[in-house]
Structures are given as structure tokens and as C-alpha cells.
């Protein structure tokens, strides 16, 4: 008996091998997800979704009721987390455990859609692209709306993309697209694009069914919360064109108090979004640059899916860039916004690249060249907080000492060169050096890839620029877990069991604050500790802390929309049975208040909500009987 010779090509062509690679990517993703579930402190949105949603599920308040909590988003973004806690127990643990389930379902859906559109190996690549993006996984590990939308969008696309989809799947996807709108109104374009695609790909009969089911879902949802649900739309629609919405326009809130956004903030936010969401953004732009002619598509269904994915992703990208960068509203939210719909870009990229782009015209190659240069310069600029100090202190040898043998070694710091040549100060040099480094790295990559292309790749018929672009995309994706590309710790990272920390603080507060107490809350960035304290009364607007604070002096109107102002805060504070203050928020104003209001006694502070921060303990002040 002779053993068969090992055939590498045959091995890679086996479906189960590609499935195993995809499964391994899913395990890598899930392992990171679990680590981040336990290793991140709660942030503002997570605490608001969980606490406010739980109040809704318990019937304490109802969405859009007057003088209830501020409805910043559509109702399901709160109710989903609320009812999960009602069924499985309140707290961070319930919400975060379900992010693991939602993340796994998202991966399966992306894999299924990519496999149908591009093939089994491209599907495995799509899974690995998601698994190698720690910036997105950290967001998906929090009980916020990003993971809800990403999961629903992935399932929606998996149900409809491709040929010969069963009618029940098309209808189910349409219902889910309607549910997306009832969860986040900023994803409103999903349903219209879904319906256009169904009519285009699956025909009139399927389109009519999808139209009816999708619209029925939205109409029923809006009827339940009508007319209060108009509050989420009124701030974004021009007042001159929609005067009938004036009654639903809330007073100005926290974003109105922010300083005007400057160009440097906008540039850093945009480039940081590119750096942290490298694969979706760079991959989708590359897909447009290498878009095959209509005759070059293997299947018409692939062309149609790519068109709708491109329109969906880039329209949502433009919409969210407009809201983030040009409306003085959460200017540094570009990366979190892309997390909602970035998987559409991943599906777009693998579908286009699977068509086998080999050659490109001189014009297209020139555009790709400029794109790569700008891409690496932007990524370099966005990484200045991680690499800037190291780069400007890097010493480079003087040219004369390199040419003169036996001379004493002499060198300059990069900062000295930038200061003497371009008159840049320390902070400007710290920002400029990484961008310059990105430009130099691009030039070096061009040289290296040209040599490799000349020796090995050219004979296969591939052009130099498409090959170079593939190398850049591959390296950028592989390096995404590194500090340079976005794997560095975020402000709410903490290598500890944060779920136990919050539960410990919650139990402590529940023992200190009896049910029925009126509580004034100044507990920092997240209200999550109060989830564990049953049946207390708080000022609803303070759930969102600064972001729901209004400078409007009309207290009645402010409270009606779930906001709060200083007058409302003072009134609530004076009548509170307990005042809870995060240690790092206790300042001279609070000290002055308690000196002028001696009716409170301070209890022992709670344990830390964030084991990595001494200022995260909650100070407890009880009103004397």
C-alpha cells in the first residue's frame, strides 16, 4: 500500500476545511467577546439602555410618556434589553451574556451570506475580518444598540441576498428590517433598500409580500407609540419644513452645550474611524476602485447584491458622518457609528474581490496609488497618541557621519528635525510624525510589492496596483489587534471581573438605600449600579447625565421631555432622601452644598464600580430623620 501524495490544492478545496477555518475565526471572535464582557466597565449608553429598559419592562414608565425618561432612540433599543432583564434577572450580567449570543448569531449570518455570494473561502475570510477587529468587538461586548443592530442587519442580509431565496425568508427579512427601524431610527434606510433589492432580485410577487410585511411592522410599531414617537424625528428634520412637529421638538440638550467643533477634531475623528474600522472602510473603498465591468461578474445576483450593499453602506456612512462631524453632535462617534453597519462593507468587499480582479487601467492604478498613500497617512495621523511620542524621540543619524568612516556617531531626534525644518512645536510634531511615517511606509511598500510582483506575481496575470492594494488591506487587517491599528486599551477597559464589581456595588447600595427612597444621582458615566437597587425614585432625566441636561429655563417643558435642568436638579436634590455621588465627581460645589445643608449624614462609601479606578466608589449621603 502506498500513501497518496499530499495535495495542497485538493485539501484547500474541501468544503469542511474552509468551514473549519471559519469556525476557528468564530472561536477567536467569541473568546475576545467573553474577555471584553468581563473586562470592560459600563459606559453611559449601556447603563441607560439597561436601566431605562428595565423600568419600561417593569411598567414604572412607558416610552415617550410625559415626565418620563428621555427617549433618545427608538423604543426597541431600550425594550429589548429591558425585557431580557425582566425574564433573566436585572443587571449587567444578563445584558452582556446576551451580547455573546448576538455576536455568535451575527457571525453565522455573515458567514452564510458571504458563502452564498462569494464562496466558502471568502466566507471564512469575512469571519476572520470581524474576528480581527478588537475595536468593534469591544463595542459589541457592551449591552448597547450596536450589537442589536449588527446582529439584526446580518440576519436580514443573510435571509435575502442571493438567488432563489424562499418567500418566507424574504418576508422574515422584511419584518426584521422594520424591527431595525423600531430599534434605531438612524438605520431608517435599511428597509427601503431592502425592498428595492427584493423587487430587483426576487421579482414582483416577493417584492409585494416584502413591502406589505415591512410596512405593517413599522406601522404597528408606530401606532403603539403614536404620537410620542415623533420626538425622535423632530430634532433632525428642518423646523421650517416641518412646523407640524414643533410640539414634539424637545428643548436643547447636552450636545447644545458643547464647544463648537474645530477642524482638528473632525480630522482626528474621521481618521480614527478609518484606523479603528480599517477593514470595513478601506475594503469597501477598494471594492469601488476595483469594481469589475458589468460583463466581468460571474453571476448577475452577485452584481445586484454588491450594488445594494454599496448603496446601503455608503449612504449610511455619509448620513452618520454628517451627523457626527458637521452637527456638533458626538464628533468622536464615527467609529461607533460604523459598527452599526460595517458588516455590510465586509460583505461588499468579499463579493467584489471574489470576482477575480486581475488588471486595471493606468487611470485606475493611479487612483489606487493615491488612495493607498492617503490611507496610510490617515492611519498614521490617527495613531499619534500611541506612536507620536516614540516617533519624535526616535534618533536618526546625521548624513555626514554615515559618509565619513571613523567619525564620532552623531544623530538627531526626529523632533529636532521637524522643529528646525518646519518650525513645528512639540504637540504639532507629535501629530505630524506618524502621518509622515505613514507616507514613508507607503513608499516602502510600493517598492517591496513591485519587486515581489516583478519576480513572482506578474506571470499570473495580476496587475501591480491590485496586488499592492491586496497587500495593504491584508496587512492592515492583520495588524488591527495591535496598538498602532486600534488594539490599545480604551478608557473603560479594566483587566478585572467588572460584572462582579457592579453586582457588589449594587448589593451594597440596595442595603444602604431602602425601597421607596427618593434618590439624587450624580454617579458618573453610567447609571448601571442603580439597576440592582429596587423600587427607588430618581429624576428620570439624569439617567443620561450630561447629555440629557438642558440649558432651557422652562422647567415644566424640560421635564415633560425627560430632560433636566439646574432648577429641576436643585428641587430634586433638596427633597431627596439619599444623594449618591461618584467619588471622582465630588468637588468643591458639593462640599459647599453639604456645609450649607447640614441635614445629611455620610455613610461608608460603596466598593469601586471600576476596580481599576479609585474614584469609582459611590459616596452615600442620607438625609437625617
C-alpha positions as CSV (number, residue, x, y, z in Angstrom):
1,X,0.0,0.0,0.0
2,X,1.3,3.4,-1.0
3,X,0.2,6.6,0.7
4,X,-1.4,9.2,-1.5
5,X,0.8,12.2,-2.1
6,X,-0.4,15.2,-0.1
7,X,-2.3,17.5,-2.4
8,X,-2.4,21.1,-1.0
9,X,-4.9,22.3,-3.6
10,X,-7.2,19.4,-3.0
11,X,-7.1,20.0,0.7
12,X,-7.9,23.7,0.4
13,X,-10.8,22.9,-2.0
14,X,-12.6,20.8,0.6
15,X,-15.7,22.4,2.0
16,X,-15.2,21.2,5.5
17,X,-11.6,22.6,5.7
18,X,-12.9,26.1,4.8
19,X,-15.7,25.6,7.3
20,X,-13.1,24.7,9.9
21,X,-11.2,27.9,9.2
22,X,-14.4,29.9,9.6
23,X,-15.2,28.1,12.8
24,X,-11.7,28.9,14.2
25,X,-12.3,32.6,13.4
26,X,-15.6,32.4,15.2
27,X,-13.9,31.0,18.2
28,X,-11.3,33.7,18.2
29,X,-14.1,36.3,18.0
30,X,-16.1,34.7,20.8
31,X,-13.0,34.4,23.1
32,X,-12.4,38.1,22.7
33,X,-16.0,38.8,23.2
34,X,-16.1,36.9,26.5
35,X,-12.9,38.6,27.8
36,X,-14.3,42.1,27.0
37,X,-17.7,41.1,28.6
38,X,-15.9,40.8,31.9
39,X,-13.1,43.3,31.3
40,X,-14.9,46.5,30.5
41,X,-16.5,49.0,32.8
42,X,-20.0,50.2,32.0
43,X,-20.4,53.4,30.0
44,X,-23.2,55.9,29.6
45,X,-25.3,54.3,26.9
46,X,-25.1,50.8,28.3
47,X,-26.3,51.9,31.7
48,X,-29.1,54.0,30.1
49,X,-30.3,51.1,27.9
50,X,-30.3,48.6,30.7
51,X,-31.7,50.8,33.5
52,X,-34.3,52.6,31.4
53,X,-35.3,49.5,29.6
54,X,-35.8,47.7,32.9
55,X,-38.0,50.5,34.1
56,X,-40.1,50.1,31.0
57,X,-40.3,46.4,31.3
58,X,-41.4,46.7,34.9
59,X,-44.1,49.2,34.0
60,X,-42.6,52.0,36.1
61,X,-42.6,54.2,33.0
62,X,-43.7,53.9,29.4
63,X,-41.8,55.0,26.3
64,X,-42.5,58.6,25.3
65,X,-44.7,59.4,28.3
66,X,-44.6,62.9,29.6
67,X,-42.2,63.5,32.5
68,X,-40.7,60.1,31.9
69,X,-37.1,59.2,30.8
70,X,-35.6,60.9,27.8
71,X,-36.2,58.9,24.6
72,X,-33.0,59.5,22.7
73,X,-33.5,56.4,20.5
74,X,-36.4,54.3,19.1
75,X,-38.2,52.2,21.7
76,X,-36.9,48.7,21.0
77,X,-33.3,49.8,21.7
78,X,-34.5,50.0,25.4
79,X,-37.2,47.4,25.5
80,X,-35.1,44.5,24.2
81,X,-32.6,44.9,27.0
82,X,-35.4,45.7,29.5
83,X,-37.4,42.5,28.8
84,X,-34.2,40.4,28.7
85,X,-33.6,41.6,32.3
86,X,-37.2,41.1,33.3
87,X,-37.0,37.4,32.1
88,X,-33.4,36.5,33.2
89,X,-32.7,38.9,36.0
90,X,-31.7,42.6,36.1
91,X,-28.1,43.7,35.8
92,X,-25.0,43.9,33.5
93,X,-24.5,40.2,33.5
94,X,-27.8,39.5,31.7
95,X,-27.2,42.1,29.0
96,X,-23.5,41.2,28.5
97,X,-24.2,37.5,28.3
98,X,-26.7,38.1,25.5
99,X,-24.1,40.1,23.6
100,X,-22.1,36.8,23.3
101,X,-25.2,35.1,21.8
102,X,-26.0,38.0,19.5
103,X,-22.3,38.2,18.4
104,X,-22.3,34.5,17.5
105,X,-25.6,34.8,15.6
106,X,-24.1,37.8,13.7
107,X,-21.0,35.8,12.7
108,X,-23.1,32.8,11.4
109,X,-25.3,35.2,9.4
110,X,-22.3,37.0,7.8
111,X,-20.7,33.6,7.0
112,X,-23.9,32.3,5.4
113,X,-24.4,35.5,3.3
114,X,-20.8,35.6,2.2
115,X,-20.7,31.9,1.3
116,X,-23.7,32.3,-0.9
117,X,-22.4,35.4,-2.6
118,X,-18.6,34.7,-2.8
119,X,-17.9,31.1,-1.8
120,X,-16.7,29.2,1.2
121,X,-13.2,30.6,1.5
122,X,-14.3,34.2,1.1
123,X,-16.9,33.5,3.8
124,X,-14.2,32.3,6.1
125,X,-12.2,35.4,5.3
126,X,-15.3,37.6,6.2
127,X,-15.5,35.9,9.6
128,X,-11.8,36.5,10.3
129,X,-12.1,40.1,9.3
130,X,-14.7,40.6,12.0
131,X,-12.6,38.5,14.5
132,X,-9.5,40.6,13.9
133,X,-11.2,43.9,14.8
134,X,-11.0,44.4,18.6
135,X,-12.3,48.0,18.4
136,X,-15.6,46.7,17.0
137,X,-15.7,43.6,19.3
138,X,-15.4,45.8,22.4
139,X,-18.5,47.7,21.3
140,X,-20.3,44.5,20.5
141,X,-19.5,43.3,24.0
142,X,-21.4,46.1,25.7
143,X,-25.2,45.9,26.1
144,X,-25.9,48.7,23.7
145,X,-27.7,49.1,20.4
146,X,-24.6,48.4,18.2
147,X,-24.7,44.7,18.7
148,X,-28.5,44.6,18.4
149,X,-28.4,46.3,15.0
150,X,-25.3,44.5,13.7
151,X,-27.0,41.1,14.6
152,X,-30.3,42.0,13.1
153,X,-28.7,43.5,9.9
154,X,-26.6,40.5,9.4
155,X,-29.6,38.1,9.7
156,X,-31.6,40.4,7.5
157,X,-29.0,40.3,4.7
158,X,-28.4,36.6,5.1
159,X,-32.1,35.9,4.6
160,X,-32.4,37.9,1.3
161,X,-29.1,38.2,-0.5
162,X,-28.5,35.8,-3.4
163,X,-30.7,33.8,-5.8
164,X,-33.9,31.8,-5.2
165,X,-34.5,32.8,-1.6
166,X,-37.7,31.2,-0.2
167,X,-40.6,33.6,0.2
168,X,-40.7,33.0,4.0
169,X,-37.1,34.2,4.3
170,X,-37.8,37.3,2.2
171,X,-40.8,38.1,4.3
172,X,-38.9,37.4,7.6
173,X,-36.1,39.7,6.5
174,X,-38.5,42.5,5.7
175,X,-40.1,42.2,9.1
176,X,-36.6,42.3,10.6
177,X,-35.8,45.4,8.6
178,X,-38.8,47.0,10.1
179,X,-37.7,46.0,13.5
180,X,-34.4,47.6,12.9
181,X,-36.2,50.9,12.2
182,X,-38.1,50.5,15.5
183,X,-34.7,50.0,17.3
184,X,-32.6,52.7,15.8
185,X,-34.1,55.4,13.6
186,X,-30.7,56.3,12.2
187,X,-30.9,53.0,10.3
188,X,-34.1,54.0,8.5
189,X,-32.5,53.5,5.0
190,X,-32.2,49.7,5.6
191,X,-35.9,48.9,4.9
192,X,-36.2,51.0,1.7
193,X,-33.0,49.5,0.2
194,X,-34.1,46.0,1.3
195,X,-37.4,46.4,-0.6
196,X,-35.7,47.8,-3.7
197,X,-33.4,44.8,-3.7
198,X,-36.2,42.3,-3.3
199,X,-38.1,43.7,-6.3
200,X,-34.9,43.8,-8.3
201,X,-33.6,40.4,-7.5
202,X,-36.6,38.3,-6.4
203,X,-39.4,39.7,-8.5
204,X,-42.7,41.5,-8.1
205,X,-44.5,38.8,-6.1
206,X,-41.8,38.6,-3.4
207,X,-41.5,42.4,-3.5
208,X,-45.2,42.9,-2.8
209,X,-45.0,40.5,0.1
210,X,-41.9,42.1,1.5
211,X,-43.4,45.6,1.1
212,X,-46.6,44.6,2.9
213,X,-44.8,42.8,5.8
214,X,-42.2,45.5,6.3
215,X,-44.6,48.4,6.3
216,X,-47.0,46.6,8.5
217,X,-44.3,46.0,11.1
218,X,-43.4,49.7,11.1
219,X,-46.9,51.0,11.1
220,X,-47.9,48.7,14.0
221,X,-44.9,49.8,16.0
222,X,-45.6,53.5,15.3
223,X,-49.2,53.1,16.2
224,X,-48.3,51.7,19.6
225,X,-46.2,54.7,20.4
226,X,-48.0,57.4,18.4
227,X,-47.7,60.4,18.5
228,X,-44.9,60.5,21.1
229,X,-42.5,58.6,18.8
230,X,-42.3,61.7,16.6
231,X,-39.9,63.0,19.3
232,X,-37.1,61.0,17.9
233,X,-37.6,62.5,14.4
234,X,-38.4,66.1,15.1
235,X,-34.9,67.2,16.1
236,X,-33.4,66.0,12.8
237,X,-36.0,67.5,10.4
238,X,-35.8,71.2,9.4
239,X,-38.2,73.2,11.5
240,X,-39.2,75.4,8.6
241,X,-40.3,72.4,6.5
242,X,-42.0,70.6,9.4
243,X,-43.8,73.1,11.6
244,X,-46.3,70.4,12.5
245,X,-43.6,68.8,14.5
246,X,-42.8,71.8,16.7
247,X,-44.8,70.3,19.6
248,X,-42.6,67.3,19.5
249,X,-39.2,69.2,19.4
250,X,-37.6,68.9,22.8
251,X,-35.6,71.7,24.3
252,X,-31.9,71.8,23.6
253,X,-29.9,69.1,25.5
254,X,-26.3,68.4,26.4
255,X,-24.9,68.5,22.9
256,X,-26.0,72.1,22.6
257,X,-23.6,72.9,25.4
258,X,-20.5,71.5,23.7
259,X,-17.9,73.8,22.3
260,X,-18.0,74.3,18.5
261,X,-16.2,71.5,16.7
262,X,-12.9,72.5,15.1
263,X,-11.4,71.1,12.0
264,X,-8.7,69.2,14.0
265,X,-11.4,67.3,16.0
266,X,-13.2,66.4,12.7
267,X,-10.0,65.3,11.1
268,X,-9.0,63.1,14.0
269,X,-12.4,61.6,14.3
270,X,-12.5,60.8,10.6
271,X,-9.0,59.3,10.5
272,X,-9.6,57.4,13.8
273,X,-12.7,55.9,12.3
274,X,-10.6,54.7,9.4
275,X,-8.0,53.3,11.7
276,X,-10.3,51.6,14.1
277,X,-12.7,50.3,11.4
278,X,-9.9,49.7,8.9
279,X,-11.2,46.6,7.1
280,X,-14.8,47.8,6.5
281,X,-13.8,51.3,5.4
282,X,-10.7,50.5,3.4
283,X,-12.1,47.3,2.0
284,X,-15.3,49.0,0.8
285,X,-13.5,51.8,-0.9
286,X,-11.1,49.3,-2.5
287,X,-14.1,47.4,-3.8
288,X,-15.3,50.5,-5.6
289,X,-11.9,51.2,-7.0
290,X,-11.6,47.6,-8.3
291,X,-15.3,47.3,-9.4
292,X,-15.5,44.9,-12.4
293,X,-17.3,45.9,-15.6
294,X,-20.8,44.5,-15.9
295,X,-19.6,41.7,-18.1
296,X,-17.0,40.7,-15.6
297,X,-19.4,39.5,-13.0
298,X,-19.7,35.7,-12.6
299,X,-23.4,35.9,-11.6
300,X,-26.0,38.7,-12.0
301,X,-27.0,38.1,-8.4
302,X,-23.5,39.0,-7.2
303,X,-23.7,42.3,-9.1
304,X,-27.1,43.1,-7.7
305,X,-26.1,42.3,-4.2
306,X,-22.9,44.3,-4.5
307,X,-24.8,47.4,-5.8
308,X,-27.3,47.3,-2.9
309,X,-24.6,46.7,-0.3
310,X,-22.5,49.6,-1.7
311,X,-25.5,51.9,-1.8
312,X,-26.6,50.8,1.7
313,X,-23.1,51.2,3.3
314,X,-22.0,54.4,1.7
315,X,-25.4,56.2,2.2
316,X,-25.4,55.2,5.9
317,X,-21.7,56.3,6.1
318,X,-22.4,59.7,4.7
319,X,-25.5,60.1,6.9
320,X,-23.5,59.3,10.1
321,X,-20.5,61.4,9.1
322,X,-22.9,64.3,8.6
323,X,-24.4,63.8,12.0
324,X,-21.1,63.3,13.8
325,X,-18.7,65.7,12.1
326,X,-20.9,68.6,10.9
327,X,-23.7,68.9,13.5
328,X,-21.6,69.4,16.7
329,X,-23.1,66.1,17.9
330,X,-20.8,63.4,19.3
331,X,-17.9,64.4,17.0
332,X,-15.8,61.4,18.1
333,X,-18.6,58.8,17.3
334,X,-17.5,57.9,13.8
335,X,-16.1,54.6,14.8
336,X,-19.0,53.6,17.0
337,X,-21.4,54.6,14.2
338,X,-19.7,52.5,11.6
339,X,-20.1,49.5,14.0
340,X,-23.8,49.6,13.3
341,X,-23.4,48.7,9.6
342,X,-19.8,47.9,9.0
343,X,-20.5,44.2,8.2
344,X,-22.3,45.4,5.0
345,X,-18.9,46.7,3.9
346,X,-17.3,43.4,4.6
347,X,-19.9,41.6,2.5
348,X,-19.4,44.1,-0.2
349,X,-15.7,43.7,-0.3
350,X,-15.6,39.9,-0.4
351,X,-18.3,39.8,-3.1
352,X,-16.4,42.2,-5.3
353,X,-13.0,40.7,-4.7
354,X,-14.3,37.2,-5.4
355,X,-15.0,38.2,-9.0
356,X,-11.2,37.9,-9.6
357,X,-10.0,41.4,-10.5
358,X,-6.7,41.0,-12.3
359,X,-5.9,44.0,-14.4
360,X,-6.6,47.7,-14.0
361,X,-6.2,50.7,-16.4
362,X,-3.5,53.2,-15.9
363,X,-6.0,55.8,-14.6
364,X,-7.4,53.3,-12.1
365,X,-3.9,52.3,-11.0
366,X,-3.1,56.0,-10.4
367,X,-6.2,56.4,-8.3
368,X,-5.4,53.3,-6.2
369,X,-1.8,54.7,-5.7
370,X,-3.2,57.9,-4.3
371,X,-5.7,56.1,-2.2
372,X,-3.1,53.9,-0.6
373,X,-0.9,56.9,0.2
374,X,-3.8,58.8,1.8
375,X,-4.9,55.7,3.6
376,X,-1.6,55.1,5.3
377,X,-1.1,58.8,6.1
378,X,-4.5,58.9,7.7
379,X,-3.9,55.8,9.7
380,X,-0.6,57.2,10.8
381,X,-2.1,60.5,11.8
382,X,-4.9,58.8,13.8
383,X,-2.3,56.8,15.8
384,X,-0.4,59.8,17.1
385,X,-1.5,59.3,20.7
386,X,0.0,55.8,20.6
387,X,3.1,56.3,18.4
388,X,3.7,60.1,18.3
389,X,6.0,60.4,21.4
390,X,8.0,57.4,20.4
391,X,8.5,58.7,16.8
392,X,9.5,62.2,17.6
393,X,12.1,60.9,20.1
394,X,13.5,58.5,17.6
395,X,17.0,59.4,16.7
396,X,18.2,59.4,13.1
397,X,21.9,59.6,12.2
398,X,23.5,62.6,10.5
399,X,24.2,62.1,6.9
400,X,27.8,63.3,7.3
401,X,28.6,60.7,9.9
402,X,27.3,58.0,7.7
403,X,29.6,59.1,4.9
404,X,32.7,59.7,6.9
405,X,34.3,56.5,8.2
406,X,35.7,56.6,11.7
407,X,33.9,59.8,12.7
408,X,32.1,60.1,16.1
409,X,28.4,58.8,15.9
410,X,26.1,61.8,15.7
411,X,22.3,61.8,15.5
412,X,19.3,64.0,15.8
413,X,15.9,63.4,17.3
414,X,13.1,63.5,14.8
415,X,11.5,66.4,16.7
416,X,14.7,68.4,16.3
417,X,14.5,67.9,12.5
418,X,10.8,68.8,12.4
419,X,11.3,71.9,14.6
420,X,14.3,73.2,12.7
421,X,13.0,72.5,9.2
422,X,9.2,73.1,9.6
423,X,9.1,75.1,12.8
424,X,6.8,72.7,14.5
425,X,6.2,72.8,18.2
426,X,6.1,69.6,20.3
427,X,2.4,68.9,20.0
428,X,2.3,69.7,16.3
429,X,5.4,67.4,15.8
430,X,3.7,64.6,17.8
431,X,0.8,64.7,15.4
432,X,2.8,65.2,12.2
433,X,5.5,62.5,12.7
434,X,3.1,59.5,12.5
435,X,1.5,60.9,9.3
436,X,4.9,61.3,7.8
437,X,5.8,57.8,8.9
438,X,2.7,56.5,7.1
439,X,3.7,58.3,3.9
440,X,7.2,56.7,4.1
441,X,5.8,53.3,4.9
442,X,3.6,53.6,1.8
443,X,6.6,54.4,-0.4
444,X,8.5,51.4,1.1
445,X,5.5,49.1,0.5
446,X,5.3,50.3,-3.2
447,X,9.0,49.3,-3.6
448,X,8.7,45.9,-1.9
449,X,5.4,44.9,-3.6
450,X,6.8,46.0,-7.0
451,X,9.8,43.7,-6.5
452,X,7.6,40.8,-5.4
453,X,5.2,41.4,-8.3
454,X,8.0,41.5,-10.9
455,X,9.5,38.2,-9.6
456,X,6.5,36.1,-8.7
457,X,3.1,37.7,-9.3
458,X,3.3,39.2,-12.8
459,X,3.3,35.9,-14.6
460,X,-0.1,35.0,-13.0
461,X,-1.6,38.0,-14.9
462,X,-2.3,40.2,-11.9
463,X,-1.6,43.9,-12.1
464,X,0.9,45.6,-9.7
465,X,-1.6,48.0,-8.1
466,X,-4.4,45.5,-7.4
467,X,-1.7,43.3,-5.8
468,X,-0.3,46.2,-3.7
469,X,-3.8,47.1,-2.6
470,X,-4.5,43.5,-1.5
471,X,-1.2,43.5,0.5
472,X,-2.2,46.8,2.2
473,X,-5.7,45.5,3.1
474,X,-4.3,42.3,4.3
475,X,-1.6,43.8,6.5
476,X,-4.0,46.5,7.9
477,X,-6.5,43.8,8.9
478,X,-3.9,41.5,10.4
479,X,-2.4,44.4,12.4
480,X,-5.8,45.6,13.6
481,X,-5.4,44.0,17.1
482,X,-2.1,45.9,17.6
483,X,-1.9,49.3,19.4
484,X,-1.0,51.0,16.1
485,X,-4.2,50.0,14.4
486,X,-6.6,50.1,17.4
487,X,-5.9,47.3,19.8
488,X,-4.8,49.6,22.6
489,X,-6.9,49.8,25.8
490,X,-9.9,52.1,25.8
491,X,-10.9,54.3,28.7
492,X,-13.4,51.7,30.0
493,X,-11.0,48.7,29.8
494,X,-10.1,47.1,33.1
495,X,-8.5,43.7,33.4
496,X,-10.8,42.6,36.2
497,X,-14.2,41.0,36.7
498,X,-16.3,44.1,36.3
499,X,-19.6,42.2,36.4
500,X,-18.9,41.1,40.0
501,X,-17.7,44.6,40.9
502,X,-21.0,46.1,39.7
503,X,-23.0,43.4,41.5
504,X,-21.1,44.0,44.7
505,X,-21.7,47.8,44.5
506,X,-25.4,47.1,43.7
507,X,-25.9,44.8,46.7
508,X,-24.2,47.4,48.9
509,X,-26.4,50.3,47.6
510,X,-29.5,48.1,48.0
511,X,-28.7,47.5,51.6
512,X,-28.0,51.2,52.2
513,X,-30.9,52.7,50.3
514,X,-34.3,51.2,51.3
515,X,-37.1,50.7,48.7
516,X,-39.3,53.8,48.1
517,X,-36.4,56.2,48.7
518,X,-36.1,59.4,46.7
519,X,-32.5,59.5,45.3
520,X,-30.4,62.2,43.7
521,X,-27.9,60.6,41.4
522,X,-24.5,62.0,40.4
523,X,-22.7,58.8,39.9
524,X,-20.6,59.3,36.9
525,X,-20.7,58.0,33.4
526,X,-23.1,55.1,33.9
527,X,-26.2,54.6,36.0
528,X,-25.7,50.8,35.9
529,X,-25.2,50.4,39.7
530,X,-28.8,51.5,40.3
531,X,-30.2,48.6,38.3
532,X,-29.6,46.5,41.4
533,X,-31.4,48.9,43.8
534,X,-35.1,48.0,43.7
535,X,-38.0,50.4,43.7
536,X,-36.3,53.8,44.2
537,X,-37.3,57.1,42.7
538,X,-34.8,59.1,40.7
539,X,-35.0,62.2,38.5
540,X,-35.6,60.4,35.1
541,X,-33.7,62.9,33.1
542,X,-30.5,62.1,35.0
543,X,-30.2,58.6,33.5
544,X,-28.3,60.2,30.6
545,X,-26.3,62.5,32.9
546,X,-24.8,65.5,31.0
547,X,-26.3,64.5,27.6
548,X,-29.9,65.0,28.8
549,X,-29.1,68.2,30.7
550,X,-30.9,71.2,29.1
551,X,-29.9,74.9,29.4
552,X,-33.6,75.8,28.8
553,X,-35.1,77.6,31.8
554,X,-38.6,76.3,31.2
555,X,-38.5,73.5,33.8
556,X,-42.0,72.2,33.0
557,X,-41.2,71.7,29.4
558,X,-37.8,70.3,30.1
559,X,-39.2,67.7,32.5
560,X,-42.0,66.8,30.1
561,X,-39.5,65.6,27.5
562,X,-37.5,63.6,30.0
563,X,-34.6,66.1,30.3
564,X,-33.4,68.0,33.4
565,X,-32.1,71.5,34.1
566,X,-30.4,73.1,37.1
567,X,-33.7,74.2,38.6
568,X,-35.1,70.7,38.4
569,X,-31.9,69.2,39.8
570,X,-31.9,71.7,42.8
571,X,-35.5,70.9,43.6
572,X,-35.0,67.2,43.4
573,X,-31.8,67.4,45.4
574,X,-33.5,69.3,48.2
575,X,-36.2,66.7,48.5
576,X,-34.0,63.7,48.2
577,X,-33.7,61.0,50.9
578,X,-30.3,60.0,49.6
579,X,-27.7,61.7,47.5
580,X,-25.3,59.3,45.7
581,X,-22.1,60.8,44.2
582,X,-19.2,59.1,42.5
583,X,-16.0,59.8,44.4
584,X,-14.3,61.4,41.4
585,X,-17.3,63.8,40.9
586,X,-17.3,65.1,44.4
587,X,-15.9,68.6,44.2
588,X,-15.9,72.0,46.0
589,X,-19.5,72.7,44.9
590,X,-20.7,69.5,46.7
591,X,-18.6,70.4,49.7
592,X,-20.2,73.8,49.8
593,X,-23.7,72.3,49.4
594,X,-23.4,69.9,52.4
595,X,-21.9,72.7,54.5
596,X,-24.9,74.9,53.7
597,X,-27.4,72.0,54.0
598,X,-26.4,70.2,57.2
599,X,-29.3,67.8,57.1
600,X,-27.3,64.9,55.6
601,X,-25.0,62.3,57.2
602,X,-22.4,60.5,55.1
603,X,-22.4,56.7,55.2
604,X,-19.5,54.5,54.3
605,X,-18.8,54.6,50.6
606,X,-19.5,51.7,48.3
607,X,-16.8,49.5,46.8
608,X,-15.5,50.6,43.5
609,X,-17.6,50.0,40.4
610,X,-14.4,50.0,38.4
611,X,-11.7,48.0,40.2
612,X,-9.1,50.0,38.2
613,X,-10.3,53.4,39.3
614,X,-10.2,54.7,42.9
615,X,-12.6,57.4,42.0
616,X,-15.4,55.0,41.0
617,X,-16.7,54.3,44.5
618,X,-20.1,55.8,45.3
619,X,-20.3,58.2,48.3
620,X,-23.6,57.9,50.1
621,X,-25.3,60.8,51.9
622,X,-28.5,60.1,53.8
623,X,-31.0,62.8,55.0
624,X,-31.3,62.8,58.7
625,X,-34.8,61.8,60.0
